[in-house]
Amino acid sequence: MHSDTWRLMVSKVSAICVTGQFKRLQGDLEELYRRAGMPQPAVQAYEDALLSMLADGDEAVTNQQH
């Protein structure tokens, strides 16, 4: 990947990870995963929260284009 692509990706992920919405979702997922006995609940919750918010962002962009 080109460095500009990486910078854009890192910028997008960073902007998501500092929001209260991301932190709440991550915390809620981590608690659910911990109760369910999942291995590495904190890591899994972080990944799932990030993927969810990235997908929501892509969906919002797609909806604005139509």
MOPAC internal coordinates of N, CA, C and O (Angstrom, degrees):
PM7 1SCF
backbone

  N    0.0000 0     0.00 0     0.00 0    0    0    0
  C    1.4579 1     0.00 0     0.00 0    1    0    0
  C    1.5230 1   109.38 1     0.00 0    2    1    0
  O    1.2310 1   121.68 1   -29.23 1    3    2    1
  N    1.2936 1   114.39 1   150.77 1    3    2    1
  C    1.4546 1   119.80 1   176.72 1    5    3    2
  C    1.5196 1   109.79 1   -76.31 1    6    5    3
  O    1.2310 1   120.61 1   -26.45 1    7    6    5
  N    1.3162 1   116.44 1   153.55 1    7    6    5
  C    1.4624 1   119.92 1  -177.43 1    9    7    6
  C    1.5273 1   111.59 1   -61.89 1   10    9    7
  O    1.2310 1   119.63 1   146.89 1   11   10    9
  N    1.3451 1   118.32 1   -33.11 1   11   10    9
  C    1.4647 1   120.32 1   177.82 1   13   11   10
  C    1.5267 1   111.05 1   -63.80 1   14   13   11
  O    1.2310 1   120.26 1   142.27 1   15   14   13
  N    1.3214 1   117.11 1   -37.73 1   15   14   13
  C    1.4566 1   121.73 1   178.06 1   17   15   14
  C    1.5186 1   110.34 1   -65.52 1   18   17   15
  O    1.2310 1   120.68 1   136.06 1   19   18   17
  N    1.3204 1   116.31 1   -43.94 1   19   18   17
  C    1.4682 1   120.68 1   177.82 1   21   19   18
  C    1.5192 1   110.84 1   -62.37 1   22   21   19
  O    1.2310 1   120.58 1   136.13 1   23   22   21
  N    1.3274 1   116.49 1   -43.87 1   23   22   21
  C    1.4749 1   120.12 1  -179.86 1   25   23   22
  C    1.5254 1   111.19 1   -61.49 1   26   25   23
  O    1.2310 1   120.50 1   137.41 1   27   26   25
  N    1.3143 1   116.65 1   -42.59 1   27   26   25
  C    1.4592 1   120.77 1   178.23 1   29   27   26
  C    1.5208 1   110.86 1   -62.64 1   30   29   27
  O    1.2310 1   120.39 1   136.53 1   31   30   29
  N    1.3307 1   116.86 1   -43.47 1   31   30   29
  C    1.4603 1   121.63 1   179.70 1   33   31   30
  C    1.5294 1   111.05 1   -63.57 1   34   33   31
  O    1.2310 1   120.53 1   134.12 1   35   34   33
  N    1.3148 1   116.60 1   -45.88 1   35   34   33
  C    1.4682 1   120.70 1  -179.97 1   37   35   34
  C    1.5231 1   110.36 1   -64.58 1   38   37   35
  O    1.2310 1   120.35 1   140.93 1   39   38   37
  N    1.3030 1   116.93 1   -39.07 1   39   38   37
  C    1.4582 1   121.13 1   178.60 1   41   39   38
  C    1.5300 1   111.02 1   -62.62 1   42   41   39
  O    1.2310 1   120.56 1   136.15 1   43   42   41
  N    1.3203 1   116.53 1   -43.85 1   43   42   41
  C    1.4614 1   121.77 1   179.87 1   45   43   42
  C    1.5282 1   110.89 1   -64.22 1   46   45   43
  O    1.2310 1   120.24 1   133.48 1   47   46   45
  N    1.3277 1   117.14 1   -46.52 1   47   46   45
  C    1.4665 1   121.58 1  -179.93 1   49   47   46
  C    1.5288 1   110.42 1   -64.71 1   50   49   47
  O    1.2310 1   120.20 1   136.99 1   51   50   49
  N    1.3091 1   117.22 1   -43.01 1   51   50   49
  C    1.4691 1   120.83 1   179.63 1   53   51   50
  C    1.5185 1   111.40 1   -61.50 1   54   53   51
  O    1.2310 1   120.63 1   136.90 1   55   54   53
  N    1.3352 1   116.41 1   -43.10 1   55   54   53
  C    1.4598 1   120.57 1   179.98 1   57   55   54
  C    1.5279 1   110.91 1   -61.73 1   58   57   55
  O    1.2310 1   120.10 1   142.90 1   59   58   57
  N    1.3107 1   117.41 1   -37.10 1   59   58   57
  C    1.4663 1   121.56 1   178.99 1   61   59   58
  C    1.5311 1   110.42 1   -70.20 1   62   61   59
  O    1.2310 1   120.43 1   133.79 1   63   62   61
  N    1.3201 1   116.79 1   -46.21 1   63   62   61
  C    1.4706 1   121.24 1  -171.20 1   65   63   62
  C    1.5253 1   114.39 1   -67.11 1   66   65   63
  O    1.2310 1   119.40 1   161.83 1   67   66   65
  N    1.3179 1   118.76 1   -18.17 1   67   66   65
  C    1.4635 1   120.12 1  -179.68 1   69   67   66
  C    1.5267 1   113.02 1   -95.13 1   70   69   67
  O    1.2310 1   120.32 1   178.50 1   71   70   69
  N    1.3299 1   116.99 1    -1.50 1   71   70   69
  C    1.4630 1   118.94 1  -178.57 1   73   71   70
  C    1.5244 1   111.61 1   -80.63 1   74   73   71
  O    1.2310 1   121.63 1   -27.69 1   75   74   73
  N    1.2970 1   114.50 1   152.31 1   75   74   73
  C    1.4577 1   119.84 1   175.73 1   77   75   74
  C    1.5152 1   111.84 1   -64.50 1   78   77   75
  O    1.2310 1   120.75 1   144.63 1   79   78   77
  N    1.3198 1   116.17 1   -35.37 1   79   78   77
  C    1.4687 1   120.63 1  -179.95 1   81   79   78
  C    1.5261 1   110.16 1   -60.95 1   82   81   79
  O    1.2310 1   120.30 1   135.86 1   83   82   81
  N    1.3318 1   117.04 1   -44.14 1   83   82   81
  C    1.4643 1   120.67 1   178.84 1   85   83   82
  C    1.5180 1   110.48 1   -63.96 1   86   85   83
  O    1.2310 1   120.33 1   134.33 1   87   86   85
  N    1.3159 1   116.97 1   -45.67 1   87   86   85
  C    1.4634 1   120.78 1  -177.51 1   89   87   86
  C    1.5251 1   111.72 1   -63.59 1   90   89   87
  O    1.2310 1   120.44 1   141.24 1   91   90   89
  N    1.3404 1   116.76 1   -38.76 1   91   90   89
  C    1.4738 1   119.92 1   177.74 1   93   91   90
  C    1.5273 1   110.72 1   -66.40 1   94   93   91
  O    1.2310 1   120.51 1   134.19 1   95   94   93
  N    1.3272 1   116.64 1   -45.81 1   95   94   93
  C    1.4558 1   120.29 1   179.58 1   97   95   94
  C    1.5189 1   110.89 1   -61.61 1   98   97   95
  O    1.2310 1   120.60 1   135.18 1   99   98   97
  N    1.3166 1   116.46 1   -44.82 1   99   98   97
  C    1.4598 1   120.54 1   178.70 1  101   99   98
  C    1.5311 1   110.93 1   -60.01 1  102  101   99
  O    1.2310 1   120.48 1   134.68 1  103  102  101
  N    1.3132 1   116.69 1   -45.32 1  103  102  101
  C    1.4646 1   120.70 1   179.83 1  105  103  102
  C    1.5227 1   112.43 1   -63.17 1  106  105  103
  O    1.2310 1   120.80 1   136.45 1  107  106  105
  N    1.3300 1   116.07 1   -43.55 1  107  106  105
  C    1.4679 1   120.38 1   178.61 1  109  107  106
  C    1.5292 1   111.18 1   -62.67 1  110  109  107
  O    1.2310 1   121.03 1   134.17 1  111  110  109
  N    1.3334 1   115.64 1   -45.83 1  111  110  109
  C    1.4684 1   119.44 1   179.23 1  113  111  110
  C    1.5276 1   111.38 1   -63.69 1  114  113  111
  O    1.2310 1   120.76 1   138.25 1  115  114  113
  N    1.3203 1   116.15 1   -41.75 1  115  114  113
  C    1.4726 1   119.32 1  -179.27 1  117  115  114
  C    1.5198 1   110.81 1   -61.13 1  118  117  115
  O    1.2310 1   120.24 1   137.75 1  119  118  117
  N    1.3194 1   117.14 1   -42.25 1  119  118  117
  C    1.4657 1   120.65 1   178.87 1  121  119  118
  C    1.5289 1   110.65 1   -63.33 1  122  121  119
  O    1.2310 1   120.36 1   135.35 1  123  122  121
  N    1.3304 1   116.92 1   -44.65 1  123  122  121
  C    1.4668 1   120.61 1   177.61 1  125  123  122
  C    1.5258 1   111.33 1   -61.35 1  126  125  123
  O    1.2310 1   120.53 1   135.28 1  127  126  125
  N    1.3110 1   116.59 1   -44.72 1  127  126  125
  C    1.4624 1   121.25 1  -178.34 1  129  127  126
  C    1.5316 1   111.00 1   -66.80 1  130  129  127
  O    1.2310 1   120.81 1   142.25 1  131  130  129
  N    1.3239 1   116.06 1   -37.75 1  131  130  129
  C    1.4680 1   120.20 1   179.09 1  133  131  130
  C    1.5335 1   109.66 1   -64.52 1  134  133  131
  O    1.2310 1   120.87 1   135.36 1  135  134  133
  N    1.3294 1   115.94 1   -44.64 1  135  134  133
  C    1.4702 1   120.55 1   178.90 1  137  135  134
  C    1.5242 1   111.66 1   -63.64 1  138  137  135
  O    1.2310 1   120.45 1   146.77 1  139  138  137
  N    1.3194 1   116.74 1   -33.23 1  139  138  137
  C    1.4671 1   121.56 1  -179.43 1  141  139  138
  C    1.5226 1   111.94 1   -80.36 1  142  141  139
  O    1.2310 1   120.34 1   173.13 1  143  142  141
  N    1.3322 1   116.96 1    -6.87 1  143  142  141
  C    1.4556 1   120.56 1   178.15 1  145  143  142
  C    1.5193 1   114.11 1    77.63 1  146  145  143
  O    1.2310 1   120.63 1  -157.69 1  147  146  145
  N    1.3153 1   116.40 1    22.31 1  147  146  145
  C    1.4649 1   119.46 1   179.23 1  149  147  146
  C    1.5256 1   110.22 1   -68.61 1  150  149  147
  O    1.2310 1   120.46 1   -34.68 1  151  150  149
  N    1.3314 1   116.72 1   145.32 1  151  150  149
  C    1.4596 1   119.30 1   174.93 1  153  151  150
  C    1.5296 1   109.60 1   -70.67 1  154  153  151
  O    1.2310 1   120.46 1   -37.43 1  155  154  153
  N    1.2984 1   116.72 1   142.57 1  155  154  153
  C    1.4718 1   124.26 1   178.71 1  157  155  154
  C    1.5350 1   112.25 1    49.67 1  158  157  155
  O    1.2310 1   120.01 1  -120.58 1  159  158  157
  N    1.3204 1   117.59 1    59.42 1  159  158  157
  C    1.4686 1   119.63 1  -176.31 1  161  159  158
  C    1.5299 1   113.29 1   -60.89 1  162  161  159
  O    1.2310 1   119.73 1   145.11 1  163  162  161
  N    1.3174 1   118.11 1   -34.89 1  163  162  161
  C    1.4611 1   120.27 1  -179.29 1  165  163  162
  C    1.5288 1   111.36 1   -66.29 1  166  165  163
  O    1.2310 1   120.76 1   136.26 1  167  166  165
  N    1.3162 1   116.15 1   -43.74 1  167  166  165
  C    1.4617 1   120.78 1  -179.69 1  169  167  166
  C    1.5275 1   109.95 1   -67.16 1  170  169  167
  O    1.2310 1   120.19 1   134.01 1  171  170  169
  N    1.3093 1   117.25 1   -45.99 1  171  170  169
  C    1.4528 1   120.96 1  -179.09 1  173  171  170
  C    1.5232 1   111.10 1   -63.43 1  174  173  171
  O    1.2310 1   120.42 1   139.63 1  175  174  173
  N    1.3310 1   116.80 1   -40.37 1  175  174  173
  C    1.4622 1   120.82 1   179.41 1  177  175  174
  C    1.5256 1   110.62 1   -65.00 1  178  177  175
  O    1.2310 1   120.18 1   138.30 1  179  178  177
  N    1.3135 1   117.26 1   -41.70 1  179  178  177
  C    1.4678 1   121.50 1   178.59 1  181  179  178
  C    1.5262 1   109.94 1   -61.00 1  182  181  179
  O    1.2310 1   120.60 1   130.82 1  183  182  181
  N    1.3178 1   116.47 1   -49.18 1  183  182  181
  C    1.4609 1   121.06 1  -179.59 1  185  183  182
  C    1.5273 1   111.36 1   -60.67 1  186  185  183
  O    1.2310 1   120.39 1   132.97 1  187  186  185
  N    1.3308 1   116.86 1   -47.03 1  187  186  185
  C    1.4520 1   120.65 1  -177.06 1  189  187  186
  C    1.5291 1   111.92 1   -67.17 1  190  189  187
  O    1.2310 1   120.38 1   140.26 1  191  190  189
  N    1.3289 1   116.88 1   -39.74 1  191  190  189
  C    1.4648 1   120.19 1   178.00 1  193  191  190
  C    1.5254 1   110.37 1   -64.56 1  194  193  191
  O    1.2310 1   120.39 1   137.33 1  195  194  193
  N    1.3158 1   116.87 1   -42.67 1  195  194  193
  C    1.4600 1   120.64 1   179.70 1  197  195  194
  C    1.5258 1   111.21 1   -65.13 1  198  197  195
  O    1.2310 1   120.43 1   133.90 1  199  198  197
  N    1.3150 1   116.79 1   -46.10 1  199  198  197
  C    1.4625 1   120.01 1   178.55 1  201  199  198
  C    1.5291 1   111.00 1   -61.25 1  202  201  199
  O    1.2310 1   120.21 1   138.82 1  203  202  201
  N    1.3100 1   117.20 1   -41.18 1  203  202  201
  C    1.4524 1   121.24 1   179.52 1  205  203  202
  C    1.5270 1   111.40 1   -61.59 1  206  205  203
  O    1.2310 1   120.59 1   133.91 1  207  206  205
  N    1.3158 1   116.48 1   -46.09 1  207  206  205
  C    1.4578 1   119.83 1  -177.89 1  209  207  206
  C    1.5282 1   111.79 1   -72.26 1  210  209  207
  O    1.2310 1   120.00 1   146.53 1  211  210  209
  N    1.3128 1   117.60 1   -33.47 1  211  210  209
  C    1.4637 1   119.88 1   174.67 1  213  211  210
  C    1.5282 1   110.05 1   -64.73 1  214  213  211
  O    1.2310 1   120.67 1   137.24 1  215  214  213
  N    1.3219 1   116.33 1   -42.76 1  215  214  213
  C    1.4660 1   120.33 1   179.01 1  217  215  214
  C    1.5260 1   110.50 1   -64.84 1  218  217  215
  O    1.2310 1   119.95 1   139.03 1  219  218  217
  N    1.3295 1   117.71 1   -40.97 1  219  218  217
  C    1.4620 1   120.90 1   177.68 1  221  219  218
  C    1.5208 1   110.46 1   -61.72 1  222  221  219
  O    1.2310 1   120.36 1   140.00 1  223  222  221
  N    1.3159 1   116.92 1   -40.00 1  223  222  221
  C    1.4646 1   120.90 1   178.47 1  225  223  222
  C    1.5070 1   111.71 1   -64.89 1  226  225  223
  O    1.2310 1   120.20 1   137.86 1  227  226  225
  N    1.3311 1   117.23 1   -42.14 1  227  226  225
  C    1.4643 1   121.26 1   177.76 1  229  227  226
  C    1.5210 1   110.77 1   -64.79 1  230  229  227
  O    1.2310 1   120.64 1   141.08 1  231  230  229
  N    1.3312 1   116.39 1   -38.92 1  231  230  229
  C    1.4614 1   120.89 1   179.94 1  233  231  230
  C    1.5187 1   110.20 1   -66.15 1  234  233  231
  O    1.2310 1   120.05 1   139.98 1  235  234  233
  N    1.3191 1   117.50 1   -40.02 1  235  234  233
  C    1.4590 1   121.59 1   179.42 1  237  235  234
  C    1.5292 1   110.48 1   -64.16 1  238  237  235
  O    1.2310 1   120.41 1   138.50 1  239  238  237
  N    1.3176 1   116.83 1   -41.50 1  239  238  237
  C    1.4678 1   121.26 1   177.92 1  241  239  238
  C    1.5190 1   109.79 1   -64.05 1  242  241  239
  O    1.2310 1   120.40 1   135.45 1  243  242  241
  N    1.3252 1   116.83 1   -44.55 1  243  242  241
  C    1.4589 1   120.99 1   179.91 1  245  243  242
  C    1.5265 1   111.19 1   -61.92 1  246  245  243
  O    1.2310 1   120.51 1   137.43 1  247  246  245
  N    1.3411 1   116.62 1   -42.57 1  247  246  245
  C    1.4639 1   120.30 1   179.92 1  249  247  246
  C    1.5297 1   111.63 1   -66.46 1  250  249  247
  O    1.2310 1   119.78 1   146.75 1  251  250  249
  N    1.3209 1   118.02 1   -33.25 1  251  250  249
  C    1.4642 1   121.29 1   179.45 1  253  251  250
  C    1.5352 1   110.56 1   -70.62 1  254  253  251
  O    1.2310 1   120.20 1   152.37 1  255  254  253
  N    1.3207 1   117.22 1   -27.63 1  255  254  253
  C    1.4516 1   121.23 1  -177.68 1  257  255  254
  C    1.5259 1   111.86 1   -78.26 1  258  257  255
  O    1.2310 1   119.62 1   162.03 1  259  258  257
  N    1.3322 1   118.33 1   -17.97 1  259  258  257
  C    1.4694 1   121.68 1  -177.29 1  261  259  258
  C    1.4923 1   111.42 1   -94.65 1  262  261  259
  O    1.2310 1   120.10 1   180.00 1  263  262  261

